[in-house]
C-alpha cells in the first residue's frame, strides 16, 4: 500500500522516527491508526462540543444583530480549516 501525505504530515512522521521512539515511518502510521481507533469516540465528542459552542456563539451574535457577509458554505469551509 502506498499513501500520500502533505509535506507537513511527512515532516511530522520523519520527526517521530528521528526521535528514536519509532524505527520507521510504518511504525508511526500504525501507531497513529491504533490511537485513532481507540480514541475515535472521544474525538467525535470533542468535535460535537466545539460545534455546539460555535452554534451558541453564532446564535448569540444573531440575537445581537451581528451578522457576517458570508454564505453558509463559506462559513463551513472556514470552520473546517480551523
mmCIF file of the N, C-alpha and C atoms, coordinates in Angstrom:
data_MODEL
# 
_entry.id   MODEL 
# 
loop_
_atom_site.group_PDB 
_atom_site.id 
_atom_site.type_symbol 
_atom_site.label_atom_id 
_atom_site.label_alt_id 
_atom_site.label_comp_id 
_atom_site.label_asym_id 
_atom_site.label_entity_id 
_atom_site.label_seq_id 
_atom_site.pdbx_PDB_ins_code 
_atom_site.Cartn_x 
_atom_site.Cartn_y 
_atom_site.Cartn_z 
_atom_site.occupancy 
_atom_site.B_iso_or_equiv 
_atom_site.pdbx_formal_charge 
_atom_site.auth_seq_id 
_atom_site.auth_comp_id 
_atom_site.auth_asym_id 
_atom_site.auth_atom_id 
_atom_site.pdbx_PDB_model_num 
ATOM 1   N N  . UNK A 1 1  ? 0.851   -1.177 0.000  1.00 0.00 ? 1  UNK A N  1 
ATOM 2   C CA . UNK A 1 1  ? 0.000   0.000  0.000  1.00 0.00 ? 1  UNK A CA 1 
ATOM 3   C C  . UNK A 1 1  ? 0.893   1.236  0.000  1.00 0.00 ? 1  UNK A C  1 
ATOM 4   N N  . UNK A 1 2  ? 0.502   2.178  -0.814 1.00 0.00 ? 2  UNK A N  1 
ATOM 5   C CA . UNK A 1 2  ? 1.211   3.451  -0.863 1.00 0.00 ? 2  UNK A CA 1 
ATOM 6   C C  . UNK A 1 2  ? 0.238   4.546  -0.460 1.00 0.00 ? 2  UNK A C  1 
ATOM 7   N N  . UNK A 1 3  ? 0.720   5.490  0.332  1.00 0.00 ? 3  UNK A N  1 
ATOM 8   C CA . UNK A 1 3  ? -0.112  6.619  0.736  1.00 0.00 ? 3  UNK A CA 1 
ATOM 9   C C  . UNK A 1 3  ? 0.635   7.913  0.420  1.00 0.00 ? 3  UNK A C  1 
ATOM 10  N N  . UNK A 1 4  ? -0.128  8.970  0.232  1.00 0.00 ? 4  UNK A N  1 
ATOM 11  C CA . UNK A 1 4  ? 0.456   10.288 0.005  1.00 0.00 ? 4  UNK A CA 1 
ATOM 12  C C  . UNK A 1 4  ? 0.143   11.159 1.204  1.00 0.00 ? 4  UNK A C  1 
ATOM 13  N N  . UNK A 1 5  ? 1.142   11.851 1.687  1.00 0.00 ? 5  UNK A N  1 
ATOM 14  C CA . UNK A 1 5  ? 0.985   12.766 2.808  1.00 0.00 ? 5  UNK A CA 1 
ATOM 15  C C  . UNK A 1 5  ? 1.346   14.173 2.359  1.00 0.00 ? 5  UNK A C  1 
ATOM 16  N N  . UNK A 1 6  ? 0.755   15.144 3.022  1.00 0.00 ? 6  UNK A N  1 
ATOM 17  C CA . UNK A 1 6  ? 1.166   16.519 2.775  1.00 0.00 ? 6  UNK A CA 1 
ATOM 18  C C  . UNK A 1 6  ? 2.604   16.673 3.267  1.00 0.00 ? 6  UNK A C  1 
ATOM 19  N N  . UNK A 1 7  ? 3.319   17.660 2.782  1.00 0.00 ? 7  UNK A N  1 
ATOM 20  C CA . UNK A 1 7  ? 4.693   17.866 3.263  1.00 0.00 ? 7  UNK A CA 1 
ATOM 21  C C  . UNK A 1 7  ? 4.754   18.040 4.789  1.00 0.00 ? 7  UNK A C  1 
ATOM 22  N N  . UNK A 1 8  ? 3.748   18.684 5.355  1.00 0.00 ? 8  UNK A N  1 
ATOM 23  C CA . UNK A 1 8  ? 3.722   18.898 6.804  1.00 0.00 ? 8  UNK A CA 1 
ATOM 24  C C  . UNK A 1 8  ? 3.589   17.572 7.554  1.00 0.00 ? 8  UNK A C  1 
ATOM 25  N N  . UNK A 1 9  ? 2.678   16.715 7.091  1.00 0.00 ? 9  UNK A N  1 
ATOM 26  C CA . UNK A 1 9  ? 2.497   15.421 7.748  1.00 0.00 ? 9  UNK A CA 1 
ATOM 27  C C  . UNK A 1 9  ? 3.721   14.539 7.561  1.00 0.00 ? 9  UNK A C  1 
ATOM 28  N N  . UNK A 1 10 ? 4.308   14.583 6.385  1.00 0.00 ? 10 UNK A N  1 
ATOM 29  C CA . UNK A 1 10 ? 5.516   13.803 6.146  1.00 0.00 ? 10 UNK A CA 1 
ATOM 30  C C  . UNK A 1 10 ? 6.635   14.241 7.094  1.00 0.00 ? 10 UNK A C  1 
ATOM 31  N N  . UNK A 1 11 ? 6.760   15.542 7.296  1.00 0.00 ? 11 UNK A N  1 
ATOM 32  C CA . UNK A 1 11 ? 7.780   16.060 8.213  1.00 0.00 ? 11 UNK A CA 1 
ATOM 33  C C  . UNK A 1 11 ? 7.520   15.592 9.640  1.00 0.00 ? 11 UNK A C  1 
ATOM 34  N N  . UNK A 1 12 ? 6.251   15.547 10.032 1.00 0.00 ? 12 UNK A N  1 
ATOM 35  C CA . UNK A 1 12 ? 5.917   15.094 11.388 1.00 0.00 ? 12 UNK A CA 1 
ATOM 36  C C  . UNK A 1 12 ? 6.253   13.623 11.579 1.00 0.00 ? 12 UNK A C  1 
ATOM 37  N N  . UNK A 1 13 ? 5.978   12.816 10.552 1.00 0.00 ? 13 UNK A N  1 
ATOM 38  C CA . UNK A 1 13 ? 6.321   11.391 10.627 1.00 0.00 ? 13 UNK A CA 1 
ATOM 39  C C  . UNK A 1 13 ? 7.838   11.239 10.750 1.00 0.00 ? 13 UNK A C  1 
ATOM 40  N N  . UNK A 1 14 ? 8.588   11.971 9.938  1.00 0.00 ? 14 UNK A N  1 
ATOM 41  C CA . UNK A 1 14 ? 10.050  11.897 9.980  1.00 0.00 ? 14 UNK A CA 1 
ATOM 42  C C  . UNK A 1 14 ? 10.593  12.347 11.334 1.00 0.00 ? 14 UNK A C  1 
ATOM 43  N N  . UNK A 1 15 ? 9.947   13.349 11.934 1.00 0.00 ? 15 UNK A N  1 
ATOM 44  C CA . UNK A 1 15 ? 10.365  13.809 13.258 1.00 0.00 ? 15 UNK A CA 1 
ATOM 45  C C  . UNK A 1 15 ? 10.188  12.710 14.300 1.00 0.00 ? 15 UNK A C  1 
ATOM 46  N N  . UNK A 1 16 ? 9.080   11.980 14.196 1.00 0.00 ? 16 UNK A N  1 
ATOM 47  C CA . UNK A 1 16 ? 8.823   10.882 15.140 1.00 0.00 ? 16 UNK A CA 1 
ATOM 48  C C  . UNK A 1 16 ? 9.881   9.795  15.004 1.00 0.00 ? 16 UNK A C  1 
ATOM 49  N N  . UNK A 1 17 ? 10.249  9.468  13.767 1.00 0.00 ? 17 UNK A N  1 
ATOM 50  C CA . UNK A 1 17 ? 11.287  8.466  13.552 1.00 0.00 ? 17 UNK A CA 1 
ATOM 51  C C  . UNK A 1 17 ? 12.621  8.984  14.085 1.00 0.00 ? 17 UNK A C  1 
ATOM 52  N N  . UNK A 1 18 ? 12.931  10.242 13.796 1.00 0.00 ? 18 UNK A N  1 
ATOM 53  C CA . UNK A 1 18 ? 14.189  10.839 14.247 1.00 0.00 ? 18 UNK A CA 1 
ATOM 54  C C  . UNK A 1 18 ? 14.296  10.902 15.764 1.00 0.00 ? 18 UNK A C  1 
ATOM 55  N N  . UNK A 1 19 ? 13.136  10.934 16.443 1.00 0.00 ? 19 UNK A N  1 
ATOM 56  C CA . UNK A 1 19 ? 13.165  10.986 17.909 1.00 0.00 ? 19 UNK A CA 1 
ATOM 57  C C  . UNK A 1 19 ? 13.712  9.702  18.510 1.00 0.00 ? 19 UNK A C  1 
ATOM 58  N N  . UNK A 1 20 ? 13.731  8.629  17.705 1.00 0.00 ? 20 UNK A N  1 
ATOM 59  C CA . UNK A 1 20 ? 14.232  7.352  18.195 1.00 0.00 ? 20 UNK A CA 1 
ATOM 60  C C  . UNK A 1 20 ? 13.165  6.461  18.789 1.00 0.00 ? 20 UNK A C  1 
ATOM 61  N N  . UNK A 1 21 ? 11.972  6.993  18.966 1.00 0.00 ? 21 UNK A N  1 
ATOM 62  C CA . UNK A 1 21 ? 10.888  6.206  19.555 1.00 0.00 ? 21 UNK A CA 1 
ATOM 63  C C  . UNK A 1 21 ? 10.362  5.176  18.566 1.00 0.00 ? 21 UNK A C  1 
ATOM 64  N N  . UNK A 1 22 ? 10.433  5.490  17.274 1.00 0.00 ? 22 UNK A N  1 
ATOM 65  C CA . UNK A 1 22 ? 9.975   4.590  16.216 1.00 0.00 ? 22 UNK A CA 1 
ATOM 66  C C  . UNK A 1 22 ? 11.162  4.219  15.338 1.00 0.00 ? 22 UNK A C  1 
ATOM 67  N N  . UNK A 1 23 ? 11.123  3.001  14.793 1.00 0.00 ? 23 UNK A N  1 
ATOM 68  C CA . UNK A 1 23 ? 12.191  2.552  13.905 1.00 0.00 ? 23 UNK A CA 1 
ATOM 69  C C  . UNK A 1 23 ? 12.005  3.012  12.476 1.00 0.00 ? 23 UNK A C  1 
ATOM 70  N N  . UNK A 1 24 ? 10.745  3.226  12.068 1.00 0.00 ? 24 UNK A N  1 
ATOM 71  C CA . UNK A 1 24 ? 10.494  3.618  10.686 1.00 0.00 ? 24 UNK A CA 1 
ATOM 72  C C  . UNK A 1 24 ? 9.126   4.285  10.574 1.00 0.00 ? 24 UNK A C  1 
ATOM 73  N N  . UNK A 1 25 ? 8.846   4.801  9.390  1.00 0.00 ? 25 UNK A N  1 
ATOM 74  C CA . UNK A 1 25 ? 7.598   5.526  9.142  1.00 0.00 ? 25 UNK A CA 1 
ATOM 75  C C  . UNK A 1 25 ? 6.370   4.635  9.305  1.00 0.00 ? 25 UNK A C  1 
ATOM 76  N N  . UNK A 1 26 ? 6.489   3.380  8.907  1.00 0.00 ? 26 UNK A N  1 
ATOM 77  C CA . UNK A 1 26 ? 5.349   2.460  9.021  1.00 0.00 ? 26 UNK A CA 1 
ATOM 78  C C  . UNK A 1 26 ? 4.904   2.314  10.471 1.00 0.00 ? 26 UNK A C  1 
ATOM 79  N N  . UNK A 1 27 ? 5.863   2.249  11.398 1.00 0.00 ? 27 UNK A N  1 
ATOM 80  C CA . UNK A 1 27 ? 5.504   2.151  12.813 1.00 0.00 ? 27 UNK A CA 1 
ATOM 81  C C  . UNK A 1 27 ? 4.745   3.387  13.276 1.00 0.00 ? 27 UNK A C  1 
ATOM 82  N N  . UNK A 1 28 ? 5.154   4.549  12.816 1.00 0.00 ? 28 UNK A N  1 
ATOM 83  C CA . UNK A 1 28 ? 4.472   5.796  13.182 1.00 0.00 ? 28 UNK A CA 1 
ATOM 84  C C  . UNK A 1 28 ? 3.024   5.755  12.714 1.00 0.00 ? 28 UNK A C  1 
ATOM 85  N N  . UNK A 1 29 ? 2.819   5.378  11.455 1.00 0.00 ? 29 UNK A N  1 
ATOM 86  C CA . UNK A 1 29 ? 1.477   5.340  10.884 1.00 0.00 ? 29 UNK A CA 1 
ATOM 87  C C  . UNK A 1 29 ? 0.619   4.298  11.590 1.00 0.00 ? 29 UNK A C  1 
ATOM 88  N N  . UNK A 1 30 ? 1.171   3.112  11.838 1.00 0.00 ? 30 UNK A N  1 
ATOM 89  C CA . UNK A 1 30 ? 0.404   2.069  12.541 1.00 0.00 ? 30 UNK A CA 1 
ATOM 90  C C  . UNK A 1 30 ? -0.006  2.545  13.929 1.00 0.00 ? 30 UNK A C  1 
ATOM 91  N N  . UNK A 1 31 ? 0.916   3.182  14.644 1.00 0.00 ? 31 UNK A N  1 
ATOM 92  C CA . UNK A 1 31 ? 0.605   3.670  15.991 1.00 0.00 ? 31 UNK A CA 1 
ATOM 93  C C  . UNK A 1 31 ? -0.461  4.763  15.938 1.00 0.00 ? 31 UNK A C  1 
ATOM 94  N N  . UNK A 1 32 ? -0.361  5.640  14.949 1.00 0.00 ? 32 UNK A N  1 
ATOM 95  C CA . UNK A 1 32 ? -1.360  6.706  14.807 1.00 0.00 ? 32 UNK A CA 1 
ATOM 96  C C  . UNK A 1 32 ? -2.735  6.118  14.511 1.00 0.00 ? 32 UNK A C  1 
ATOM 97  N N  . UNK A 1 33 ? -2.793  5.103  13.670 1.00 0.00 ? 33 UNK A N  1 
ATOM 98  C CA . UNK A 1 33 ? -4.072  4.465  13.349 1.00 0.00 ? 33 UNK A CA 1 
ATOM 99  C C  . UNK A 1 33 ? -4.658  3.749  14.568 1.00 0.00 ? 33 UNK A C  1 
ATOM 100 N N  . UNK A 1 34 ? -3.805  3.088  15.348 1.00 0.00 ? 34 UNK A N  1 
ATOM 101 C CA . UNK A 1 34 ? -4.295  2.442  16.580 1.00 0.00 ? 34 UNK A CA 1 
ATOM 102 C C  . UNK A 1 34 ? -4.844  3.482  17.551 1.00 0.00 ? 34 UNK A C  1 
ATOM 103 N N  . UNK A 1 35 ? -4.127  4.596  17.689 1.00 0.00 ? 35 UNK A N  1 
ATOM 104 C CA . UNK A 1 35 ? -4.584  5.672  18.571 1.00 0.00 ? 35 UNK A CA 1 
ATOM 105 C C  . UNK A 1 35 ? -5.930  6.201  18.091 1.00 0.00 ? 35 UNK A C  1 
ATOM 106 N N  . UNK A 1 36 ? -6.050  6.406  16.793 1.00 0.00 ? 36 UNK A N  1 
ATOM 107 C CA . UNK A 1 36 ? -7.293  6.907  16.204 1.00 0.00 ? 36 UNK A CA 1 
ATOM 108 C C  . UNK A 1 36 ? -8.439  5.953  16.508 1.00 0.00 ? 36 UNK A C  1 
ATOM 109 N N  . UNK A 1 37 ? -8.220  4.663  16.304 1.00 0.00 ? 37 UNK A N  1 
ATOM 110 C CA . UNK A 1 37 ? -9.278  3.687  16.559 1.00 0.00 ? 37 UNK A CA 1 
ATOM 111 C C  . UNK A 1 37 ? -9.708  3.694  18.025 1.00 0.00 ? 37 UNK A C  1 
ATOM 112 N N  . UNK A 1 38 ? -8.745  3.785  18.930 1.00 0.00 ? 38 UNK A N  1 
ATOM 113 C CA . UNK A 1 38 ? -9.059  3.757  20.361 1.00 0.00 ? 38 UNK A CA 1 
ATOM 114 C C  . UNK A 1 38 ? -9.755  5.031  20.826 1.00 0.00 ? 38 UNK A C  1 
ATOM 115 N N  . UNK A 1 39 ? -9.487  6.137  20.146 1.00 0.00 ? 39 UNK A N  1 
ATOM 116 C CA . UNK A 1 39 ? -9.977  7.431  20.622 1.00 0.00 ? 39 UNK A CA 1 
ATOM 117 C C  . UNK A 1 39 ? -10.989 8.091  19.705 1.00 0.00 ? 39 UNK A C  1 
ATOM 118 N N  . UNK A 1 40 ? -11.502 7.351  18.722 1.00 0.00 ? 40 UNK A N  1 
ATOM 119 C CA . UNK A 1 40 ? -12.418 7.930  17.743 1.00 0.00 ? 40 UNK A CA 1 
ATOM 120 C C  . UNK A 1 40 ? -13.677 8.506  18.399 1.00 0.00 ? 40 UNK A C  1 
ATOM 121 N N  . UNK A 1 41 ? -14.235 7.799  19.372 1.00 0.00 ? 41 UNK A N  1 
ATOM 122 C CA . UNK A 1 41 ? -15.443 8.287  20.036 1.00 0.00 ? 41 UNK A CA 1 
ATOM 123 C C  . UNK A 1 41 ? -15.172 9.588  20.787 1.00 0.00 ? 41 UNK A C  1 
ATOM 124 N N  . UNK A 1 42 ? -14.031 9.658  21.463 1.00 0.00 ? 42 UNK A N  1 
ATOM 125 C CA . UNK A 1 42 ? -13.666 10.876 22.179 1.00 0.00 ? 42 UNK A CA 1 
ATOM 126 C C  . UNK A 1 42 ? -13.490 12.040 21.212 1.00 0.00 ? 42 UNK A C  1 
ATOM 127 N N  . UNK A 1 43 ? -12.839 11.798 20.088 1.00 0.00 ? 43 UNK A N  1 
ATOM 128 C CA . UNK A 1 43 ? -12.615 12.849 19.096 1.00 0.00 ? 43 UNK A CA 1 
ATOM 129 C C  . UNK A 1 43 ? -13.948 13.349 18.553 1.00 0.00 ? 43 UNK A C  1 
ATOM 130 N N  . UNK A 1 44 ? -14.875 12.431 18.256 1.00 0.00 ? 44 UNK A N  1 
ATOM 131 C CA . UNK A 1 44 ? -16.186 12.830 17.744 1.00 0.00 ? 44 UNK A CA 1 
ATOM 132 C C  . UNK A 1 44 ? -16.936 13.663 18.786 1.00 0.00 ? 44 UNK A C  1 
ATOM 133 N N  . UNK A 1 45 ? -16.832 13.270 20.051 1.00 0.00 ? 45 UNK A N  1 
ATOM 134 C CA . UNK A 1 45 ? -17.476 14.033 21.121 1.00 0.00 ? 45 UNK A CA 1 
ATOM 135 C C  . UNK A 1 45 ? -16.888 15.445 21.201 1.00 0.00 ? 45 UNK A C  1 
ATOM 136 N N  . UNK A 1 46 ? -15.558 15.549 21.087 1.00 0.00 ? 46 UNK A N  1 
ATOM 137 C CA . UNK A 1 46 ? -14.915 16.859 21.146 1.00 0.00 ? 46 UNK A CA 1 
ATOM 138 C C  . UNK A 1 46 ? -15.342 17.733 19.972 1.00 0.00 ? 46 UNK A C  1 
ATOM 139 N N  . UNK A 1 47 ? -15.441 17.146 18.783 1.00 0.00 ? 47 UNK A N  1 
ATOM 140 C CA . UNK A 1 47 ? -15.881 17.902 17.610 1.00 0.00 ? 47 UNK A CA 1 
ATOM 141 C C  . UNK A 1 47 ? -17.317 18.384 17.793 1.00 0.00 ? 47 UNK A C  1 
ATOM 142 N N  . UNK A 1 48 ? -18.177 17.519 18.338 1.00 0.00 ? 48 UNK A N  1 
ATOM 143 C CA . UNK A 1 48 ? -19.566 17.893 18.567 1.00 0.00 ? 48 UNK A CA 1 
ATOM 144 C C  . UNK A 1 48 ? -19.656 19.033 19.576 1.00 0.00 ? 48 UNK A C  1 
ATOM 145 N N  . UNK A 1 49 ? -18.873 18.968 20.640 1.00 0.00 ? 49 UNK A N  1 
ATOM 146 C CA . UNK A 1 49 ? -18.878 20.038 21.642 1.00 0.00 ? 49 UNK A CA 1 
ATOM 147 C C  . UNK A 1 49 ? -18.391 21.351 21.046 1.00 0.00 ? 49 UNK A C  1 
ATOM 148 N N  . UNK A 1 50 ? -17.384 21.295 20.181 1.00 0.00 ? 50 UNK A N  1 
ATOM 149 C CA . UNK A 1 50 ? -16.885 22.509 19.539 1.00 0.00 ? 50 UNK A CA 1 
ATOM 150 C C  . UNK A 1 50 ? -17.965 23.085 18.632 1.00 0.00 ? 50 UNK A C  1 
ATOM 151 N N  . UNK A 1 51 ? -18.655 22.236 17.902 1.00 0.00 ? 51 UNK A N  1 
ATOM 152 C CA . UNK A 1 51 ? -19.723 22.694 17.019 1.00 0.00 ? 51 UNK A CA 1 
ATOM 153 C C  . UNK A 1 51 ? -20.847 23.340 17.822 1.00 0.00 ? 51 UNK A C  1 
ATOM 154 N N  . UNK A 1 52 ? -21.233 22.730 18.940 1.00 0.00 ? 52 UNK A N  1 
ATOM 155 C CA . UNK A 1 52 ? -22.272 23.300 19.799 1.00 0.00 ? 52 UNK A CA 1 
ATOM 156 C C  . UNK A 1 52 ? -21.862 24.679 20.298 1.00 0.00 ? 52 UNK A C  1 
ATOM 157 N N  . UNK A 1 53 ? -20.599 24.814 20.694 1.00 0.00 ? 53 UNK A N  1 
ATOM 158 C CA . UNK A 1 53 ? -20.107 26.101 21.190 1.00 0.00 ? 53 UNK A CA 1 
ATOM 159 C C  . UNK A 1 53 ? -20.167 27.164 20.091 1.00 0.00 ? 53 UNK A C  1 
ATOM 160 N N  . UNK A 1 54 ? -19.745 26.796 18.889 1.00 0.00 ? 54 UNK A N  1 
ATOM 161 C CA . UNK A 1 54 ? -19.771 27.751 17.772 1.00 0.00 ? 54 UNK A CA 1 
ATOM 162 C C  . UNK A 1 54 ? -21.196 28.140 17.403 1.00 0.00 ? 54 UNK A C  1 
ATOM 163 N N  . UNK A 1 55 ? -22.105 27.163 17.425 1.00 0.00 ? 55 UNK A N  1 
ATOM 164 C CA . UNK A 1 55 ? -23.504 27.469 17.126 1.00 0.00 ? 55 UNK A CA 1 
ATOM 165 C C  . UNK A 1 55 ? -24.093 28.392 18.188 1.00 0.00 ? 55 UNK A C  1 
ATOM 166 N N  . UNK A 1 56 ? -23.742 28.156 19.440 1.00 0.00 ? 56 UNK A N  1 
ATOM 167 C CA . UNK A 1 56 ? -24.223 29.001 20.520 1.00 0.00 ? 56 UNK A CA 1 
ATOM 168 C C  . UNK A 1 56 ? -23.706 30.435 20.352 1.00 0.00 ? 56 UNK A C  1 
ATOM 169 N N  . UNK A 1 57 ? -22.441 30.554 20.014 1.00 0.00 ? 57 UNK A N  1 
ATOM 170 C CA . UNK A 1 57 ? -21.853 31.882 19.782 1.00 0.00 ? 57 UNK A CA 1 
ATOM 171 C C  . UNK A 1 57 ? -22.558 32.569 18.616 1.00 0.00 ? 57 UNK A C  1 
ATOM 172 N N  . UNK A 1 58 ? -22.785 31.835 17.532 1.00 0.00 ? 58 UNK A N  1 
ATOM 173 C CA . UNK A 1 58 ? -23.468 32.403 16.363 1.00 0.00 ? 58 UNK A CA 1 
ATOM 174 C C  . UNK A 1 58 ? -24.888 32.828 16.677 1.00 0.00 ? 58 UNK A C  1 
ATOM 175 N N  . UNK A 1 59 ? -25.591 32.011 17.457 1.00 0.00 ? 59 UNK A N  1 
ATOM 176 C CA . UNK A 1 59 ? -26.965 32.348 17.825 1.00 0.00 ? 59 UNK A CA 1 
ATOM 177 C C  . UNK A 1 59 ? -26.993 33.623 18.660 1.00 0.00 ? 59 UNK A C  1 
ATOM 178 N N  . UNK A 1 60 ? -26.040 33.741 19.587 1.00 0.00 ? 60 UNK A N  1 
ATOM 179 C CA . UNK A 1 60 ? -25.981 34.946 20.423 1.00 0.00 ? 60 UNK A CA 1 
ATOM 180 C C  . UNK A 1 60 ? -25.650 36.173 19.573 1.00 0.00 ? 60 UNK A C  1 
ATOM 181 N N  . UNK A 1 61 ? -24.739 36.029 18.637 1.00 0.00 ? 61 UNK A N  1 
ATOM 182 C CA . UNK A 1 61 ? -24.406 37.145 17.752 1.00 0.00 ? 61 UNK A CA 1 
ATOM 183 C C  . UNK A 1 61 ? -25.616 37.548 16.909 1.00 0.00 ? 61 UNK A C  1 
ATOM 184 N N  . UNK A 1 62 ? -26.372 36.577 16.438 1.00 0.00 ? 62 UNK A N  1 
ATOM 185 C CA . UNK A 1 62 ? -27.571 36.882 15.645 1.00 0.00 ? 62 UNK A CA 1 
ATOM 186 C C  . UNK A 1 62 ? -28.592 37.631 16.496 1.00 0.00 ? 62 UNK A C  1 
ATOM 187 N N  . UNK A 1 63 ? -28.751 37.202 17.749 1.00 0.00 ? 63 UNK A N  1 
ATOM 188 C CA . UNK A 1 63 ? -29.693 37.904 18.646 1.00 0.00 ? 63 UNK A CA 1 
ATOM 189 C C  . UNK A 1 63 ? -29.288 39.358 18.844 1.00 0.00 ? 63 UNK A C  1 
ATOM 190 N N  . UNK A 1 64 ? -27.992 39.617 18.805 1.00 0.00 ? 64 UNK A N  1 
ATOM 191 C CA . UNK A 1 64 ? -27.491 40.977 18.995 1.00 0.00 ? 64 UNK A CA 1 
ATOM 192 C C  . UNK A 1 64 ? -27.410 41.746 17.679 1.00 0.00 ? 64 UNK A C  1 
ATOM 193 N N  . UNK A 1 65 ? -27.853 41.119 16.591 1.00 0.00 ? 65 UNK A N  1 
ATOM 194 C CA . UNK A 1 65 ? -27.847 41.791 15.295 1.00 0.00 ? 65 UNK A CA 1 
ATOM 195 C C  . UNK A 1 65 ? -26.503 41.807 14.606 1.00 0.00 ? 65 UNK A C  1 
ATOM 196 N N  . UNK A 1 66 ? -25.586 40.964 15.052 1.00 0.00 ? 66 UNK A N  1 
ATOM 197 C CA . UNK A 1 66 ? -24.256 40.888 14.433 1.00 0.00 ? 66 UNK A CA 1 
ATOM 198 C C  . UNK A 1 66 ? -24.267 39.789 13.377 1.00 0.00 ? 66 UNK A C  1 
ATOM 199 N N  . UNK A 1 67 ? -24.028 40.166 12.137 1.00 0.00 ? 67 UNK A N  1 
ATOM 200 C CA . UNK A 1 67 ? -24.032 39.204 11.040 1.00 0.00 ? 67 UNK A CA 1 
ATOM 201 C C  . UNK A 1 67 ? -22.770 39.365 10.213 1.00 0.00 ? 67 UNK A C  1 
ATOM 202 N N  . UNK A 1 68 ? -22.383 38.311 9.489  1.00 0.00 ? 68 UNK A N  1 
ATOM 203 C CA . UNK A 1 68 ? -21.249 38.375 8.583  1.00 0.00 ? 68 UNK A CA 1 
ATOM 204 C C  . UNK A 1 68 ? -21.769 38.284 7.157  1.00 0.00 ? 68 UNK A C  1 
ATOM 205 N N  . UNK A 1 69 ? -20.968 38.736 6.248  1.00 0.00 ? 69 UNK A N  1 
ATOM 206 C CA . UNK A 1 69 ? -21.347 38.738 4.846  1.00 0.00 ? 69 UNK A CA 1 
ATOM 207 C C  . UNK A 1 69 ? -20.732 37.523 4.148  1.00 0.00 ? 69 UNK A C  1 
ATOM 208 N N  . UNK A 1 70 ? -21.058 36.313 4.659  1.00 0.00 ? 70 UNK A N  1 
ATOM 209 C CA . UNK A 1 70 ? -20.546 35.066 4.100  1.00 0.00 ? 70 UNK A CA 1 
ATOM 210 C C  . UNK A 1 70 ? -21.702 34.106 3.874  1.00 0.00 ? 70 UNK A C  1 
ATOM 211 N N  . UNK A 1 71 ? -21.508 33.216 2.914  1.00 0.00 ? 71 UNK A N  1 
ATOM 212 C CA . UNK A 1 71 ? -22.504 32.172 2.703  1.00 0.00 ? 71 UNK A CA 1 
ATOM 213 C C  . UNK A 1 71 ? -22.300 31.069 3.740  1.00 0.00 ? 71 UNK A C  1 
ATOM 214 N N  . UNK A 1 72 ? -23.286 30.225 3.889  1.00 0.00 ? 72 UNK A N  1 
ATOM 215 C CA . UNK A 1 72 ? -23.172 29.094 4.820  1.00 0.00 ? 72 UNK A CA 1 
ATOM 216 C C  . UNK A 1 72 ? -21.995 28.213 4.414  1.00 0.00 ? 72 UNK A C  1 
ATOM 217 N N  . UNK A 1 73 ? -21.839 27.972 3.120  1.00 0.00 ? 73 UNK A N  1 
ATOM 218 C CA . UNK A 1 73 ? -20.730 27.140 2.642  1.00 0.00 ? 73 UNK A CA 1 
ATOM 219 C C  . UNK A 1 73 ? -19.374 27.754 2.982  1.00 0.00 ? 73 UNK A C  1 
ATOM 220 N N  . UNK A 1 74 ? -19.264 29.064 2.888  1.00 0.00 ? 74 UNK A N  1 
ATOM 221 C CA . UNK A 1 74 ? -18.009 29.740 3.235  1.00 0.00 ? 74 UNK A CA 1 
ATOM 222 C C  . UNK A 1 74 ? -17.724 29.611 4.730  1.00 0.00 ? 74 UNK A C  1 
ATOM 223 N N  . UNK A 1 75 ? -18.749 29.733 5.541  1.00 0.00 ? 75 UNK A N  1 
ATOM 224 C CA . UNK A 1 75 ? -18.577 29.608 6.994  1.00 0.00 ? 75 UNK A CA 1 
ATOM 225 C C  . UNK A 1 75 ? -18.150 28.184 7.341  1.00 0.00 ? 75 UNK A C  1 
ATOM 226 N N  . UNK A 1 76 ? -18.781 27.197 6.724  1.00 0.00 ? 76 UNK A N  1 
ATOM 227 C CA . UNK A 1 76 ? -18.432 25.797 6.995  1.00 0.00 ? 76 UNK A CA 1 
ATOM 228 C C  . UNK A 1 76 ? -16.989 25.520 6.557  1.00 0.00 ? 76 UNK A C  1 
ATOM 229 N N  . UNK A 1 77 ? -16.605 26.012 5.390  1.00 0.00 ? 77 UNK A N  1 
ATOM 230 C CA . UNK A 1 77 ? -15.230 25.811 4.898  1.00 0.00 ? 77 UNK A CA 1 
ATOM 231 C C  . UNK A 1 77 ? -14.226 26.445 5.852  1.00 0.00 ? 77 UNK A C  1 
ATOM 232 N N  . UNK A 1 78 ? -14.543 27.620 6.351  1.00 0.00 ? 78 UNK A N  1 
ATOM 233 C CA . UNK A 1 78 ? -13.669 28.304 7.299  1.00 0.00 ? 78 UNK A CA 1 
ATOM 234 C C  . UNK A 1 78 ? -13.528 27.502 8.586  1.00 0.00 ? 78 UNK A C  1 
ATOM 235 N N  . UNK A 1 79 ? -14.627 26.968 9.087  1.00 0.00 ? 79 UNK A N  1 
ATOM 236 C CA . UNK A 1 79 ? -14.602 26.179 10.314 1.00 0.00 ? 79 UNK A CA 1 
ATOM 237 C C  . UNK A 1 79 ? -13.787 24.904 10.115 1.00 0.00 ? 79 UNK A C  1 
ATOM 238 N N  . UNK A 1 80 ? -13.896 24.282 8.963  1.00 0.00 ? 80 UNK A N  1 
ATOM 239 C CA . UNK A 1 80 ? -13.130 23.054 8.692  1.00 0.00 ? 80 UNK A CA 1 
ATOM 240 C C  . UNK A 1 80 ? -11.646 23.323 8.643  1.00 0.00 ? 80 UNK A C  1 
ATOM 241 N N  . UNK A 1 81 ? -11.251 24.496 8.187  1.00 0.00 ? 81 UNK A N  1 
ATOM 242 C CA . UNK A 1 81 ? -9.832  24.842 8.093  1.00 0.00 ? 81 UNK A CA 1 
ATOM 243 C C  . UNK A 1 81 ? -9.217  25.132 9.450  1.00 0.00 ? 81 UNK A C  1 
ATOM 244 N N  . UNK A 1 82 ? -10.046 25.411 10.426 1.00 0.00 ? 82 UNK A N  1 
ATOM 245 C CA . UNK A 1 82 ? -9.527  25.705 11.764 1.00 0.00 ? 82 UNK A CA 1 
ATOM 246 C C  . UNK A 1 82 ? -9.337  24.417 12.444 1.00 0.00 ? 82 UNK A C  1 
# 
